[in-house]
């Protein structure tokens, strides 16, 4: 999704902005641009394609020295108008006085545009953003107000979700940031300020940040930062300290972030559990939940909402909450929960799962749950993100920054947190200490078991090569591994562009089986668990119809080799924990196939890391 970056200070803005855009590349985008305030006017450079193409384009202009210490920049993920140089941000207002970058959507831009057209404003792009630039110019000129006031007055007329960054050439010492829905962070340096969609472009410059809340405007003027609301109320600055280290944002010798993040899973699983597992007591410590003991005890049901991978991890969690805590649980698309009249009561707990903490659909679901007076819990990886701040109580994944668009280490951490939460809620109810201890002990082995799977990465690479020419794939699993199968299919399709369907294995004979032939292989998750015999039958049914099968099976299972065409072994563990291990070889499989097919693995086409629009 779009990314915004801004700099105002004593350094040259251009290199800071370009580096910032590179840091935001992981979010997914189709064009990039920069505007610099130099010698009283804006220089705007923008290009369809990668940030590297923008840099090349600027380099070819042979500019000896960028004088400006003020600038804004953008990576665009097209919503209004095709990806093109013309539609790329930044956008200038008609008289060139104002420049803006924008993440999100201005819903009523057409009606505003109509009014501006009548006033003879001209538009060079198809974007909603250019409309906002001209609206701000119009207000600034007619009301004769400062740029921050013009932005505020303009936003009173605007509906939608957005984060914007605005400069005016008449006020070279001012930068204005505002947001509703989409994220914006201000970094405070020594005599300089950084603005970005998330903290990744800021980490290398300063650890002091202010996360803007919805309907807030940050005004950086003459070296000072002030915050007010769109309704003109002054707010106190809440400065937070960033924990992210710069090394965490680099590839560290791996060819892709996705592979690095897959290989980080032993460590991310360790970090997810660190200081939280109390084996002796058969309990879990979640600092963020401590204040809510009474409410958590009285929960009678749970609704989990999430999107994409996070929703699939929720499907694993659903089984865990019912088995360990005996709490009826359902999993919904956040987007649906936000708009349908979900029937809930005061004893229905709400869990939002989100790696980025910025997914617009999930954030909307949290708002709706709060409106319904539900206790809202968040399972979020990015500290200080919008969802983390919106929920009543939360559990951070501590999986570390995830840069590749395809979620890997955050997803295994999500499953782990949900199982830990099921133990936590279970211990408030009927779950015995002995059973909890058994699970917790086994959980602590997971990082080592994940390491064992990663040691076999080369075997999975060979398998990926063998299957890389197929155009279709089924991923099948039962019970805890039904959600895992869906996740495996999503991983393959998003990275390799191979059509893949993830379904509960039992569903196969109710229709999908008709698709099976020798060119339509299936990956079946079939560990030695309560569903093993059923999974075996599923494999036989596929084989009987000429289909090829890769089985993900428990180490030591020789029998499966005689049924399936290929086998990927995962170590033996408790049934409830198998999906965490099953995720890993499927991630590697998707990764290696995508590499084999020559795809841009970290930034698959058409996708964005942080989906901040509905
Ligand atoms: C797939 C993937 C997406 C996200 C989904 C939700 O690999 O990453 O499906 O899981 O967009 O994102 P978050 O977890 O940030 O809310």
Boltz pocket constraint, residues with backbone or C-beta under 6 A from the ligand:
constraints:
  - pocket:
      binder: B
      contacts: [[A, 307], [A, 308], [A, 309], [A, 310], [A, 311], [A, 353], [A, 354], [A, 355], [A, 356], [A, 357], [A, 358], [A, 359], [A, 362], [A, 405], [A, 406], [A, 407], [A, 408], [A, 490], [A, 491], [A, 494], [A, 608], [A, 609], [A, 610], [A, 611]]
      max_distance: 6.0
